[in-house]
Amino acid sequence: MILATVVVPTYRRPDLLDRCLSALVAQEFDPGACEIIVADDAQSEATRRQVDLWSNRSKIPIRYLAPVATHGPAAARNAGWRAARGHVIAFTDDDCIPDPRWLAEAMATLQGDAAAVVGRVIVPLPERPTDYERDAAGLEKAEFVTANCFVRRDVLEAVGGFDERYAEAWREDSDLHFALLEHGYRIHRAPQAIVVHPVRSAPWGVSLRQQRKSRFNALLYKKFPERYRRHIRPLPPWHYYTIITAIITAIVTLATGVYGIGFLAIAAWVILTTRFCIRRLRGNSLAPRHVAEMALTSALIPPLSIFWRLYGAFKFRVFFL
């Protein structure tokens, strides 16, 4: 009997998927009581062949699945758990490395009144990480992340699984977390169910591209306003709005010849942006390339972030600042 199904969403990352599957097939768990489903959002023949090779040499059954209706990690995970045979669905990501005792420790915790279990995520960092690496390490303190969680299949059916409107890897795990809490389900913690989540290398200026994820904050807020304020952010990012106000004031006043106020607004923008940049550099890498990246992106992040937040508010029809 299959007790647990591990669902791994992936998208054109063969080296990372190999590393993840290598850790999963080495689990200290009865291979006849579990299975692995790789949900390939790219529908790639190369990934299908890769999974077939792993299936041929693994004692644990491994299946390939290509979601076709919608795309994104939420949709891939839904396709995975709906095709699963296990009573418990274990979620991790293709860039994660589960500990050999990961599955056994979590399953031992998922007893009694527990509807879900959250394990521990470890994000190794260098002594002086980049801002991107430090931000990724926030996973270690997150309450509920799909890099390391386990949910009973009947519970997923009851709450409807993941909301597939989260088309990127952002807030879909918080959405499921809040849905479980809203339904009164108990979530236990398994600190010995460990997943290591190495930080992937990122291109220069990656923080600018990440701002577009802010639009999904609006969707989460619309669905769970009280829990959003309690668990995510109690107030809007007023420092961003202050910076934008300084920018707009400078543009308008200089364009209309009110130079005194215009120069004061520019000075305020420089001071606020510099403080933001220094905060991002505190305790992080001071390599010249990284400092230059922080200087440029600190000037651009506030307007980009607010643009995407307001875009999300418009898209999901919710008053959200």
C-alpha positions, 0 to 999 in steps of 0.5 A: 500500500502506498502511504506517501507520494512525493510531488516534485514540480520541475521546469527545465532544470535537469541538473537540479532535478538529478540532485533532488531525485538522488536524495529522494531515492535514498530515503530511509523509508519502505520503497513499497510504501511510497512513490515519487511524481515529477510534475514537469511544467515544461512538458519536456521530452528530455525531462521525461527521458530523465525521469524514465532513467531514474525510474529504471534504477530506483526501488521507489516507483517514480512517475512522470507527469506533464500538466496540460491545463494550466501552468505554474508551480501551483498547477503542477503540484495540483496535477501531482497530488491528484494523480497520487496514490498515497494517503499523504502528499509530500511536497518538495522542489527540484532545487532541494535536497531532502535528508535521508530521514526526511520522509520517515520523520515527517510521516512519524509526526503526521499522526493523531489530529495532524492534517499537515506537517511542516519540516525544517528548511536549511539554506546554507549561506557564505559568511558574506552573502549577497542580498539575493542569498540573504533573502532566500534564507528567509525560507528557514523562518517561514511558517509553511513552505512547499519546499518541505511540507506534508498534507493528507490527501483528503485534506487537500481535497477538502480545501481544493489544493493550490490556487492556480492563479498563483502562476509563479512561485510566490504566495501559493504556499501561504495561500494553502497554509491559510486555507488549512487554518481557515478550515480548522486543520491542525499543522504540526512541526517536524524539525527532524524532517530536514530539507537543504535548499542551496541558493541557486546562482542568480543574474545581476539585478535579479531583485528587479525581476522578482518585483513582479511577484508582488502582484500575488500579494494582492490575491492573498490579501483579498482571500485572507485579509486578516491572516495576511496582516497577521502573518505577512505584513501588518502595514503597506510598505510606506517607505516605498510610497514615501520614496515615490512621493519624493520622486513625483514631487521632484519631477512636478516641481522642477518641471513647473519651476518651483526649484527650491521644493524640487531640490529638497525632494531630490535630496529626500529621495537620495537620503531615503534611497541611500538608507534603503541601499545601506540596509540591504548591504548590512551584513552582506557582501561588499564586493564592488559588483554587489555594491553597484547592484544594490545601488542601482536596484535600490533606486528602482525597486520602490517604483517597480514594487508599487507598480506590481502591487497596484497591478495586482490590486487592479487584476484581482479587484481588491483595495490593496496598498 
